[in-house]
Amino acid sequence: MRSKLAEILKRLAEKHGIQCNVSLEELLAYLSGPSYEDDRTSLNKILEEELLLLHEVVEICFLKNMSYKINEATIQYAYPDTYRAHLEAMSIELDEAKRIGRISWVEKRCRDLEEYLDDPHLPRNLEPLVHMLINSYCSRTRRATNH
């Protein structure tokens, strides 16, 4: 079971051009550790939603590519790089959601992006990246709902 899930995680990342191995142990450790945020998504919800799983795998890969060791403490000790990795993963997640026609998912995540601008944990140097994501993925959605 472990090796099968590890292979699924690897294929998920490679499908989006990311060369990285994420072990089940790394995924579970990363998701179970403390965060600088209060709105953690449950492990079950992540495992049940392919887009969230993709997001977490990509986020871990970005951190591994920055030479971070993945464990229960990574989210806190790698901050603010964890926030950058989260935003980079959001871009890939939104690309995949659009590709498979999950427009309601894109709309939901666009609302999340808008809220990030008020997040006291958002490093100021990452505000332009949040704005870029909003402009890239949410502009059409916002215009459609405003007219």
N, C-alpha and C positions, 0 to 999 in steps of 0.2 A: 504494500500500500504506500509506504513512504517513498520508495523509488518511483512509483507511478506518479504520485503527486509532484515529486521533484521534477520529473520529465515534463509534466503538464506546465509547471511554473516556468521551466526553461523555454519550452515552445511558445508560451504566451509572450515572453520577453522578446525572443528572436523574431516572432511574427511582426514586431514593431521595430526591428533593427537594433535591438539591444542585446549585446553579447554578455551574458551574465548567468551564473548559476545561483539560484536561491534555494537553500535547503528548507525542508519543512521545519526543522529546528530553528533556523534563522527567522523564518516567517512568524512562527509562534512566539519566539522570544521578542521580536520587534513589536508585535501586536499586543503583547501582554505587559510590556513595561510601562512605567509612568510617562506622562506627556506633559507638555507645558499648556495644553488645552484641556478643557473640561468635557468636550463633546466627542468622546471616543466612540467609534463604531464597533459593535460587538463582533467577535470572531465569527460567530455563526452567520451574521449578516454579510460579512466579507466573503466567506466561503460559499454562500448561496448566490451571490451576485458577481458574475464574471467581470463586470466593469470595475467593481471595487477591488477584486482580486488582482486584476491587471494593474490597477493603480498602485496597490501596495507592493507588488513585485517590482514594478518599474521604480518606485520610490527607493526601495532597498537597493536596487541595482545602481541607481545614481549615487547613493551613499557609499556603496562598495567601490565604485569607480573613483570616489574621492578618498579611498583608503580607510574608510571607517570600518571597524569591526562591528558586526551586527549582533546585538544582544538586547537584553531588557532595558539597558540604560541608554541605548543609542539615541533615541528621540531627544532626550534631554541634553546629553553631552555633545551631540553634533549640532545642536541649535546654534546659529540660524541656518546652517546648511540643510537641516531637515525641512525647514520651511521652503527653501529653494527647491529641494528634491520633490516636495509635495506639489509645488506649482508646475514643475517640469512633468511630473507624472499626470497631473490634471490635464495638461495639453494632450498627452497620448490617450488618456481615457476619453477625452472629448472627441478626438479624431475617430477613435473606434466607435463611440456611440453614434456619431454622425454617419459613419460608414455603414453601420448595421441598421440605421433608420430609427434609433431610439431618441427621437426628438424630445419627448417628455423628460428623458434623463438629462439631455443637454440643458433644457430649460431649468430643471431642478439645480443642476450644478452651476448654472449661470447665477442663480439666486445666491448660492454659496459664495461665488466669486465676489459678488457685490458686497456681501457681508464682510469679506476679508478686508475690505478697505477701512472698516471700522474696528478691525481686530487690533488690540493693543500689542499683540505678539508679532504682528507683521513688521518685519524689519523695513525701515523706510526705504532702503535701497531696492527693495523688491516691489514697491508700489508700481513702478513702470511695467513690471512683468505682469502684475495682476491686471493693469489697464490694457496691456497688449492681449491677454487672454480674453478679456471681456470684449474688446473690439473685434478679435478674430472669431469668437464663437457665439457671442451673445447679441451682437448688433442687430441682426436680422430678427431674432426672437423679440428683442425689446421694441423694435419698430413695429413689428406685427401686432404686439399687444397694445401699443400706444395709439394705433390708428383704427 
